[in-house]
Amino acid sequence: MAVRGTWNDTRSRGRVAIGVARLIGDSEAMVALRDEVGRAAAAPFPVLIEGESGTGKELVARALHEEGPRRDETFAAVNCATFSDDLIETELFGHAKGAFTGAVQSRRGLLEASSGGTVFLDEVGELSPRAQAKLLRTLQDGEIRKVGENVTRRLDLRVVAATNRSLAAEAAKGRFRHDLLYRLDVVHLQVPPLRDRGADIARLATYYWDRTLVQTRGRARLAPETMNALAAHEWPGNVRELQNVLAALAVAAPAHGEVGPQLLPAAIRRAAEERRPTLAEARRAFDRTFVYDALTRSGGRRSPAARELGLSRQGLAKLVTRLGIASQKPPRVR
């Protein structure tokens, strides 16, 4: 199935990924995930996204929304773990005037406000039994009732839920309703941890480094040794940890030149020192340096760089993209 993944340009944020283009990576797991998202997006059924914290479950949810027929309607996200039992009910279902102390006026809940679009329930496993029961009734009947009100309202929602642990295991332990699980887990998507996506780390690092430099207005580039060190790390915090490491690195980095591995956290440096690169990794690091140097000598012009490397211009363009240096084109020599 064809998918819409593309890029939009904005003045404040530069290039912004849309649809499956949000899901960066060429590893087998990510290629499969993009295909699954593309197929699931066109269907109206609920989707359950499972994956460790920091793997990008909300990005998957947004990609589902942007690839589907509701793309021009509301996408609303709520983290179910951040609200108390009473507050999550008000947040999701709204409340009538006078429903409780302080309810001086009627308020629409997130589900009603998102009707026609997509609602993303992050960490849905944290819902209390009472909130689970009310959400189940809403999904069964397609109707909502505000807290303190007897009137029901029809809804037209695409529900996408996410959890960082197995809801099936939680249901088996009696901590999550089986009937609600069956309602939510119609289409199941599993987001792989970053440690299983080693081939994607260089591309992700380049992408997030470039976005960080837009914020810091820096022009430094990651040295091949730094990229190797990043590739050697296990990333227990997944993509979110990678983003945070790169943000801290950008603060410590010089404004220009290469950023060496000595500025990385000690744990990442140790992992790189203890692990020798594979032949494929060593070749990639060499190719990246070799191609970057050719681009530098040509002042960033790809045609002469391609001739020096014995490649066509199109072949060079594909190579710099695969090596994660496409957006790190060196400045033209004056």
VOSE-789802 format. One record per residue: residue in three letters; z, y, x of N, C-alpha, C in turn. Coordinates in steps of 0.02 Angstrom, whole numbers, plus 50000, padded with zeros to 5 digits. Layout:
// residues N
alaZYXZYXZYX;...
This chain:
// residues 334
met500004994050042500005000050000500005006250044;ala499585011150027499575017350065500195021450050;val500445024850100501045028950091500885036050112;arg501305040750088501165047750095501465050850158;gly501845047250196502225050150251501825055250290;thr502095061250297501745066550331502245071550358;trp502005077450378502435082650406502315089150371;asn502835093050360502785099850336503015104550390;asp502745110550391502955115550440503365120850405;thr503935122550434504345128050408504515132550466;arg504625138850452504775143550506505445142150538;ser505925139950498506605139250524506725132650560;arg506375127350541506545120850568505975117550605;gly505395120850609504835117650644504545112150601;arg504325106750633504005101350596504535097050562;val504455096150498504945092450458504615086350429;ala504895080450441504605074250417504675073650342;ile504155070850310504145069750238503975062350226;gly504305059350177504155052450159504325047550215;val503915042350224504065037250273504005039950345;ala503725045850354503715048850421504415050450445;arg504895050650398505595051550419505855045550459;leu505545039750449505795033550478505435032250544;ile505705034950597505365035050662505475028450698;gly504935025850727504995019850767504405015150758;asp504225011750811503675006950810503914999750818;ser504574998750818504834991950823504634987950761;glu504644981450768504454977150712504884978450651;ala505534979650662505984980750606505814987150569;met505634992450605505494998850572504804998750539;val504334995450569503674994750536503754991150469;ala504154985850470504274982050408504644986350357;leu505144990350380505524994550334505084999850301;arg504655003050340504205008050312503755004850258;asp503524998850272503104995450223503494993950159;glu504114991650166504534990150109504684996450068;val504815001950102504945008250067504325010550029;gly503735009950060503125011950027502995007949963;arg503155001449966503044997249906503574998549853;ala504204999649874504745000649827504715007449793;ala504425012349828504425019249802504065019949736;ala503525016249727503115016849667503435013749605;ala503925009249616504245005849560504835009949534;pro505025009149470505575013149442506265009949451;phe506295004249485506915000349486507435003149535;pro508075001749521508605003749567508515000349635;val508745003749687508695001249755509385001449787;leu509564996049822510184995849861510004995649935;ile510255000449972510125000950044510764998950081;glu510714993950123511294991850162511144993050236;gly511654994850273511584996050345512214999050373;glu512304998350438512895001050471512915008650466;ser513505011550476513565018850476513125021750531;gly512785027150514512375030650563511675028050572;thr511465023150532510795020350540510255024350505;gly510445028950460509945033050426509795030850356;lys510305028650319510195026150251509965031850205;glu510235037850215510015043450172509295045350187;leu509075044650249508365045950264507915041050226;val508135034750222507755029750184507745031650110;ala508315033950084508335035950013507875041850000;arg507875046750045507425052550036506695050450042;ala506555045850087505865043450094505635040050029;leu506085035949999505925032749935505745037949882;his506145043249878506035048449829505375052049842;glu505255053749905504665057749922504015053849919;glu504055047249923503455043049917503305041349844;gly503785042349800503705040149731503455045449683;pro503375043649621503105048249570503595053849551;arg504235053249571504725058549556504795063549612;arg504335063449659504405067449721504505074849708;asp504245077449652504295084549637504915086249596;glu505315081249581505925082349542506535082349589;thr507125082849560507745083549599507925077149637;phe508135078049699508465072649737509175075049748;ala509655071349721510355073349726510755067749760;ala511155069549809511545064649846512295065949838;val512675060649831513405061349828513705055749869;asn514195057549911514555052549950515165050349909;cys515155044249885515675041849840516345041149876;ala516355041149942516975040249979517365046649987;thr517065052349969517385058749983517765061649924;phe517765058049867518095060649807518635055849783;ser519155058649754519665054549722519385051549658;asp519765047149627519535043649567519345048549513;asp519775053449498519635058249445519055062849463;leu519035065049525518515069649546517815066449546;ile517775060049565517125056849566516855056149495;glu517285054949446517055054749377516775061449355;thr517135066749371516895073449353516255075049390;glu516225073149454515635074549494515015071049466;leu515095064749448514525060849424514355062249351;phe514875062549308514755062649236514865069549204;gly515185074149240515325080649211515945080449167;his516135086149139516715086349095516625091549041;ala516975090448986516965095148930517485100448941;lys517405106148909517905111448912518565108948884;gly519105109948922519765107848900519905100548912;ala519475096948949519575089848960520205088549002;phe520375093349043520985092749084521185099849105;thr521775100449134522025106949155521545109949206;gly521325115949193520855119249238520135118749217;ala519995114549166519305113849142519165119349092;val519045125349117518985131249073518285131749042;gln517825127849067517155127649037516835120849048;ser516355119349006515995113049012515575113049076;arg515505107149106515125106649169514695100349168;arg514055101149187513615095349192513775091449255;gly513745084949250513845080749308513205079749347;leu513255076749406512685075749449512145071449416;leu512355066249378511875061849347511455065549295;glu511785069549254511415073349203510965078549235;ala511225081949286510835087249319510225084349356;ser510255077949374509715074849412509225071149367;ser509325071349301508885067649256508155069649267;gly507735064649273507035065749290506885064649363;gly507415064749404507325063949476507675057749502;thr507955058349563508275052749597508995054749614;val509465050249602510145051249624510315046149677;phe510605048449732510785044149788511535043549791;leu511795037549780512515036149781512685033049849;asp512885037149896513055034649963513755031649962;glu513845026350000514485022650003514725020949933;val514285017949894514435016249825514995011149820;gly515105007349874515645002349874516335005449871;glu516385012049881517035015449880517235017549810;leu516805016549760516975018549692517575014449667;ser518005017649629518585014249600518355009549544;pro518765004749524518575000349468518395004349405;arg518765009749391518625013749331517945017149336;ala517795020049394517145023349404516575018249403;gln516705012249431516195006949429516025005149357;ala516535004449315516425002649245516015007949208;lys516165014249222515805019649188515095020149212;leu514985019049278514305019149305513895013349277;leu514215007549270513875001749242513625003249171;arg514055006249131513855007849062513265012749061;thr513285017549107512745022449111512085019049129;leu512105014349177511495010949198511245006249143;gln511705003149107511514998549053511195002248995;asp511505007748974511295011148913510805016948925;gly510765019148988510345024949001510615031248970;glu511275031448959511595037148928512205039148968;ile512415045248958512995047848993513465051348944;arg514105050848959514605054248918515075058048965;lys515145064448953515575068448996516305066448986;val516715067849037517435066749032517705071348977;gly518065068448929518365072348875517885073948819;glu517315070348814516825071748763516585065248731;asn516415065248668516175059248634515415059148626;val515085064648641514365065148633514025061748692;thr513505057848679513125054648733512455058248741;arg512195058148803511565061248819511115056248855;arg510485056148837510005051548869509845053948939;leu509745049148984509575050749053508925047149073;asp508575050149120507985046949150508075047549226;leu508365042349256508565042649326508275036949367;arg508105038449429507995033249480508635032949521;val508975027349521509605026649557509495022949623;val509705026149677509695023049743510415023149770;ala510665017449789511355016949814511345014349885;ala511875015949922511915013749991512635011750008;thr512695007250055513355004850077513315002650149;asn513875003450185513885001150255514194994250262;arg514314990950207514544984050210514234980050153;ser514274973650157513944969350108514294969950040;leu513934972349990514224972649923514304965749892;ala513884961049913513954954149888514624951349912;ala514804952649975515444950250002516024953849968;glu515934960349953516464964049918516554961349848;ala516004959549815516054956749747516394949949749;ala516244945949800516554939349807517304939849816;lys517534945449846518254946549857518574950149798;gly518184951649746518464954949687518534962349694;arg518224965349745518294972549756517704976549728;phe517204973149704516634976549674516384972249616;arg516204975449562515994971949502515334968249513;his515314961749496514694957949503514144960849458;asp514334962749396513824965249350513524971849373;leu513934976149406513654982349433513214980949494;leu513424976049535513004974049592512314971849569;tyr512294967949516511644965549491511214971249466;arg511544976449438511174982249414510894986449471;leu511264986949526511064991149582510594987649630;asp510714981149640510344977449691509724974049662;val509284978149634508644975449608508144974949666;val508064980449702507664980449764508154981549821;his508124977149870508604977349926508254979349990;leu508524984450024508264986650088508814986350140;gln508654983550198509144982950252508914987350310;val509334992150329509164996750385509434993650449;pro509004992450499509234989050560509664993750603;pro510154990950639510544994950686510114996850747;leu510305002150781509895004550837509884999550894;arg510394995550903510394990650957509854985350948;asp509594984550887509044979950874508374983450876;arg508374989750895507754993650896507644996750965;gly507774992751017507724995351085507074998951101;ala506534996351074505874999351087505815006251056;asp506245008051008506195014450974506625019951006;ile507075018151052507555022951077507215028751112;ala506715027451154506385032851190506055037751142;arg505715035151091505385039551043505885043551002;leu506425040250981506945043750943507275049150987;ala507415047451050507735052251095507285058351104;thr506635057251113506165062751122506145067051059;tyr506115063851001506065067550938506685071850928;tyr507285068950935507895072750923508035077750979;trp507815076251040507885081051094507465087251080;asp506855086351058506425092051042506715096250986;arg506995092950935507295096650880507925100450903;thr508295097450949508885100750977508675106851017;leu508135106251056507915111951096507685117751053;val507425116250993507245121750947507855125850930;gln508425122350922509045125750904509355129450963;thr509305126651023509605129751082509125134151120;arg508485133851102507955137751136507895135851210;gly508055129651225507985127151293507285124351304;arg507125122951368506465120251384506525114451434;ala507135111951443507225106451490506945100051461;arg506785095351504506535088851481506985083251509;leu506995077651474507395072051494507055068251551;ala507415067251605507145063551662507045056251644;pro506585052751676506485045551662507135041651671;glu507545043351721508175039851731508645040851672;thr508615046751642509035048151583508805044051524;met508145043651516507875039551461508065032151470;asn508045029851533508245022851547508975021751530;ala509395026651546510115026051531510225025851455;leu509865029951419509925029951346509705023151317;ala509175020351346508915013951322509395008151336;ala509815008951388510275003651407510915003451364;his511045008751327511665009351288511615005251224;glu512175002551201512184998451141512175002451076;trp512385008751077512385013251020512765010450960;pro513415009450967513805007050909513805011950851;gly513705018350866513665023350813512955024550788;asn512485020550814511785020650792511455027450802;val510985029250759510575035250770511005041450769;arg511525041550728511965047350726512295048450794;glu512505043150827512805043750893512295046550943;leu511675044050939511145046550983511045054050973;gln511015056250910510935063350896511495067450926;asn512105065050920512685068750945512685069051022;val512495063551054512455063451127511935068451151;leu511365068651118510835073251138511035080451126;ala511405081851072511635088651059512115090951114;ala512575086451134513035088251188512665089051254;leu512165084851265511765085251326511385091851330;ala511125094151273510755100451272511205106351290;val511845106051270512315111351287512455111451362;ala512505105551392512665105051463512055105751508;ala511455105151481510845104951521510645111851545;pro510265112151600509975118551621509435120751573;ala509255127051575508755129651528508065126751542;his507925125051606507275122551625507365116451670;gly506815113051684506835107451731507035100951698;glu507185095951739507375089351715508125088751704;val508305084951653509005083451638509155076451663;gly509555075951715509715069551745510265065851709;pro510355059451724510855055351689511575057251705;gln511675061151758512365063051776512705067251723;leu512325070151677512605074151623512775070051561;leu512595063651561512745059351504513485057251505;pro513755055151447514435052551445514535046751494;ala515135046051520515275040951571515105033951547;ala515245032451483515125025751457514375024051459;ile513965028851445513235027651446512995026951518;arg513265030951564513075030351634513275023551662;arg513865021251644514095014751669513655009151644;ala513475009451580513045004251552512375003951588;ala512115009851605511475010051641511535007351711;glu512095008751744512205006451812512294998851815;glu512604996151763512744988951762512144984751740;arg511664987951710511094984251683510454986451718;arg510114981751749509474983251780508934983451725;pro508454987851731507934988251681507494982051682;thr507214980351625506734974951622506074977351653;leu505614972551664504974974451693504604979251646;ala504644977951581504304982351533504594989351534;glu505264989851539505584996351542505405000151606;ala505394996451662505214999651725504495002151724;arg504054998251695503355000351689503295006551645;arg503655006551590503635012251544503875018551579;ala504435017951616504695023751651504195026351703;phe503875021751739503375023751788502785027151754;asp502535024051700501965026851664502125033851638;arg502735034651612502935041051583502935046551637;thr503225044951694503235049851749502535051251775;phe502135046051782501455046751809501025051151764;val501055049951698500665053751651500915060951647;tyr501565061751646501845068551643501635072651704;asp501655069551763501455073051823500715075151820;ala500295070851793499585072551786499485078451739;leu499865078551684499835084051637500085090551669;thr500605089951711500865095851746500345098651793;arg500015094351832499505096651880498915099951845;ser498775097751783498205100451746498395106551704;gly499025108651711499255114451671499305112951597;gly499395106651580499465104751510498805103351476;arg498255104051511497595102751481497445095351485;arg497295092351429497245085051426496585082351453;ser496055086151447495405083651471495415082251546;pro495615087151590495635085651661496165080451679;ala496715080351642497235075251654496965068351639;ala496585067751584496285061351566495795058951618;arg495385063551645494915061651698495285059251760;glu495815062651779496205060551837496505053551828;leu496705052051767497025045651752496515040151736;gly495875042051732495365037051716495375035051643;leu495555039751598495605038351527495145043151489;ser494995041351427494675046051382495215050851357;arg495005056551329495495061251302495875058151244;gln495525054251203495855050751147496345045551172;gly496145042051226496585037051255497215040151282;leu497155046051314497745049551339498195051751283;ala497885054251229498285056451172498705050751144;lys498415044851138498785039051113499335037051163;leu499185037651227499675035551278500285040051278;val500175046651275500755051251278501175050451215;thr500865048751159501245047551098501665041151105;arg501355035951131501715029651140502285030351190;leu502195034451241502705035351292503235040451272;gly503145043651215503645048451192503635055051228;ile503055057151254503015063551289502505068151257;ala502275066251198501755070351166501995077351152;ser502625078151134502875084751117503185088251176;gln503155085151236503435088351295502885090651342;lys502335093151312501775095451352501985101051398;pro501865100551463502085105751509501705112151498;pro502005117851517501675124251507501045124751551;arg500575128651528499965129651566500115133451630;val499775131651683499855135151747499455141551743;arg499775147151761499445153551757499035154751821;
